[in-house]
């Protein structure tokens, strides 16, 4: 089922058991911020990107190494090198994603990011080392920037896909089929938003972080609240702007976000995390966030 009908999607999702697959990943992969600089193409539709003066490659590399060390305490985490001609490659979850027994290669909107999709070393790791089957969406015409555009509840097997310049309806259909999802809701992001994972995170299949202003249709926000109650956590505008919605759970009891995002958390949000059974852990990513993404964007999941 893939639909824009919010009521029909919610009704169907309520019938689904939490038995689609593991709700959290068994490992993670990163790509180092080698060649870190402003990608002018990406900046045309990513309002979160800073200007050239805010880009500090040395600090970004230090932050990224600290992120790698921190995540490796929770799940096995590997890091591929970056390249000078792919300055956005530190956000690999848009380009590569995994499901059970398969890996996907996304179709990126911008040429500067399409170069990432031809990385033979990353493809060889998934296909040759892990023996995953390949589903290559990179050579068709419709943008589908994987788990940037599509936030997946891996426990239920449902997807929340925000449409923008980075993902159209055909691209969403291709991802829905490639991930083998039971149901996907299509909706428009609010003007100025480029990826769903900046305004929504589903945590271990039992909680959701929701930035209400990131959605064009309030009915989608209501659907999230209904399906993830009592652990649908509305984030304030300040939390949204600081990338608190760009968080991830790699285990059942910890949610990861940037230190800047954590600093903005209200007392109510912290209490909501605790009620949902999550502790918050964070790492400084101020330099990396100049590139218009945060912690979730840096982390590819291995299922």
C-alpha positions in Angstrom: 0.0 0.0 0.0 1.4 3.4 -1.0 -1.0 6.3 -0.7 -1.6 10.0 0.0 -4.8 9.1 1.9 -3.8 9.8 5.5 -6.9 8.2 7.1 -6.5 5.0 5.0 -2.9 4.8 5.8 -3.5 5.1 9.6 -6.2 2.6 9.5 -4.0 0.1 7.7 -0.9 0.8 9.9 -3.0 0.1 13.0 -3.5 -3.5 11.8 0.2 -4.2 11.4 2.2 -6.1 14.1 5.7 -5.1 15.1 7.1 -8.1 13.3 8.5 -6.7 10.1 12.1 -6.9 11.2 14.5 -5.6 13.8 13.5 -2.1 14.9 17.2 -1.0 15.2 20.2 -1.7 13.1 22.9 -4.3 13.8 25.7 -2.0 12.6 26.4 1.4 11.1 28.5 2.9 8.4 29.9 6.4 7.9 31.8 8.3 5.2 34.6 10.6 6.3 34.3 14.3 5.5 37.4 14.4 3.3 37.1 17.3 0.9 34.6 19.0 3.3 33.5 22.3 1.8 30.3 24.1 0.6 28.6 22.2 -2.3 27.0 25.0 -4.2 24.6 22.7 -6.0 23.2 21.2 -2.8 22.8 24.7 -1.3 20.2 25.6 -3.9 17.6 23.6 -2.1 19.0 23.1 1.4 18.3 26.2 3.5 20.2 24.7 6.4 23.6 25.1 4.7 25.9 27.8 5.9 28.1 30.1 3.7 31.7 29.3 2.8 33.1 31.1 5.9 31.4 28.6 8.3 33.1 25.5 6.7 36.0 24.2 8.8 37.4 21.0 7.4 39.7 20.3 10.3 37.0 20.6 12.9 34.6 18.6 10.8 37.1 15.7 10.6 37.7 15.9 14.4 34.0 15.8 15.1 33.4 12.9 12.7 36.1 10.8 14.3 34.5 11.5 17.7 31.1 10.4 16.3 32.7 7.2 15.0 34.2 6.4 18.4 31.0 7.1 20.2 28.7 5.0 17.9 31.2 2.1 18.0 30.5 1.8 21.7 26.9 0.8 20.8 27.1 -1.0 17.4 29.9 -2.1 15.1 30.6 1.0 13.0 32.8 1.3 9.9 33.9 4.4 8.1 34.7 4.7 4.4 37.1 7.5 3.2 35.6 10.5 1.5 36.9 12.1 -1.7 37.7 15.7 -2.7 35.1 15.7 -5.5 32.2 14.6 -3.2 32.0 17.2 -0.4 28.5 16.0 0.7 29.6 12.4 1.0 29.7 12.5 4.8 25.9 12.2 4.6 25.7 8.7 3.1 22.2 7.7 4.2 20.8 9.6 1.2 22.8 7.5 -1.2 23.1 4.0 0.3 20.7 2.1 2.5 20.1 -1.5 3.5 17.2 -3.8 4.2 17.3 -7.4 5.2 19.5 -9.1 2.6 19.7 -6.1 0.2 21.3 -2.8 -0.3 19.9 0.2 -2.2 21.6 2.9 -4.2 19.6 6.1 -4.5 19.1 8.5 -7.3 20.4 11.9 -6.1 19.0 15.1 -7.5 22.3 17.0 -7.8 25.3 15.9 -10.0 27.7 16.6 -7.1 25.9 13.9 -5.1 25.3 11.5 -8.0 29.1 10.9 -8.1 28.8 9.3 -4.6 26.5 6.6 -6.0 29.3 5.1 -8.3 31.6 4.3 -5.3 32.7 0.8 -6.2 34.4 0.2 -2.8 31.1 0.8 -1.0 29.2 -1.3 -3.4 31.8 -4.0 -3.1 31.4 -4.0 0.7 27.7 -4.4 0.6 27.6 -6.9 -2.3 30.8 -8.7 -1.9 31.6 -8.7 1.9 28.0 -8.7 3.2 26.6 -10.6 0.3 23.6 -8.3 0.0 21.6 -8.2 -3.3 21.9 -4.9 -5.1 18.9 -2.7 -6.0 20.3 0.2 -8.0 17.9 3.1 -8.4 20.7 5.6 -9.4 20.4 5.2 -13.1 16.7 6.1 -13.5 15.3 9.6 -13.8 13.3 10.1 -10.6 15.0 11.5 -7.5 14.7 9.2 -4.5 17.2 10.1 -1.8 16.6 7.0 0.3 16.4 7.5 4.1 16.7 11.2 3.8 13.4 11.4 2.1 11.9 8.2 3.5 11.7 7.7 7.3 11.1 4.0 8.0 9.5 2.3 10.9 11.4 -1.0 10.7 9.3 -2.7 13.3 6.0 -2.2 11.4 7.4 -2.0 7.9 5.9 1.3 7.2 7.4 4.4 5.6 6.8 8.2 5.9 7.9 9.8 2.6 8.1 13.6 2.3 8.0 14.8 -1.3 10.3 17.7 -2.4 12.9 18.3 -5.1 14.8 15.4 -3.6 12.1 12.8 -4.0 9.1 12.7 -6.4 6.1 10.3 -6.4 7.7 7.8 -8.8 10.9 7.8 -6.7 8.9 7.1 -3.6 7.2 4.2 -5.3 10.5 2.8 -6.3 11.8 3.0 -2.7 8.6 1.5 -1.3 9.0 -1.5 -3.5 12.8 -1.8 -3.0 12.5 -1.8 0.8 9.6 -4.2 0.6 7.5 -2.0 2.9 4.0 -2.9 3.9 2.7 0.7 3.6 4.0 4.1 2.8 2.4 7.5 3.2 3.2 10.2 0.7 2.9 13.8 1.8 4.4 17.2 0.9 7.0 18.7 3.1 6.6 22.4 4.1 8.2 24.9 1.7 11.9 25.2 2.4 12.3 21.6 3.8 14.4 19.3 1.7 14.4 16.0 3.6 12.0 14.2 5.8 14.6 13.1 8.2 15.2 16.7 9.3 11.7 17.0 10.5 10.9 13.4 11.6 12.6 10.5 13.3 11.1 7.1 14.3 12.9 5.7 17.2 13.1 1.9 17.6 9.6 1.6 16.3 8.0 2.9 19.4 8.5 6.7 19.5 8.5 9.5 17.0 10.2 13.0 17.0 8.0 15.3 15.0 8.7 18.9 13.9 5.1 20.1 13.1 6.2 23.1 11.0 8.1 20.8 8.6 4.9 19.3 7.2 2.6 21.0 4.7 -0.5 19.1 5.9 -1.2 19.1 9.6 -3.2 15.9 9.1 0.2 14.1 8.7 1.3 15.4 12.1 -2.0 14.2 13.6 -1.4 10.7 12.1 2.1 10.5 13.6 0.7 11.5 17.0 -2.0 8.9 16.7 0.2 6.0 15.7 3.0 6.7 18.1 1.0 7.8 21.2 1.9 8.1 24.0 5.5 8.6 22.6 4.9 11.1 19.8 7.2 13.9 20.8 6.5 17.3 19.3 9.6 19.4 18.9 9.6 23.2 19.2 10.7 25.5 16.4 14.0 26.0 18.2 14.6 22.3 18.6 13.7 21.8 14.9 16.1 24.5 13.8 18.9 22.9 15.9 18.4 19.5 14.2 16.9 17.8 17.2 14.6 16.0 14.7 17.7 14.6 12.8 18.2 12.0 15.5 18.6 8.2 15.5 18.2 5.2 17.8 20.7 2.5 17.2 19.7 0.6 20.2 16.5 0.2 22.2 17.4 2.6 25.0 19.5 5.5 23.5 18.7 8.3 21.1 21.6 10.1 19.4 21.7 13.7 18.3 24.2 16.5 18.0 25.3 18.4 21.1 23.8 21.6 19.6 20.5 19.8 19.3 20.6 18.5 22.8 21.3 22.0 24.2 17.9 23.1 22.8 15.9 20.3 24.4 13.2 21.6 26.7 12.4 20.0 30.1 9.2 18.6 28.6 11.1 17.0 25.7 13.7 15.4 28.0 10.9 14.0 30.1 9.2 12.6 27.0 12.4 10.8 26.1 12.6 9.3 29.5 8.9 8.2 29.4 9.6 6.4 26.2 12.6 4.6 27.7 15.4 6.6 26.0 18.5 8.3 27.3 19.9 11.1 25.2 23.5 10.9 24.0 25.1 13.6 21.9 28.4 14.6 20.2 29.5 18.0 19.0 28.8 18.4 15.3 28.8 22.2 14.9 31.2 22.2 12.0 29.5 19.3 10.3 26.1 21.0 10.6 27.4 23.9 8.5 26.8 21.5 5.6 23.1 21.4 6.2 22.7 18.1 7.9 23.3 16.6 11.3 23.9 13.2 13.1 21.2 11.1 11.4 22.4 12.2 8.0 25.9 11.0 8.8 24.8 7.5 9.8 24.0 4.7 7.4 22.3 1.7 9.0 23.2 -1.9 8.5 20.2 -4.3 8.8 
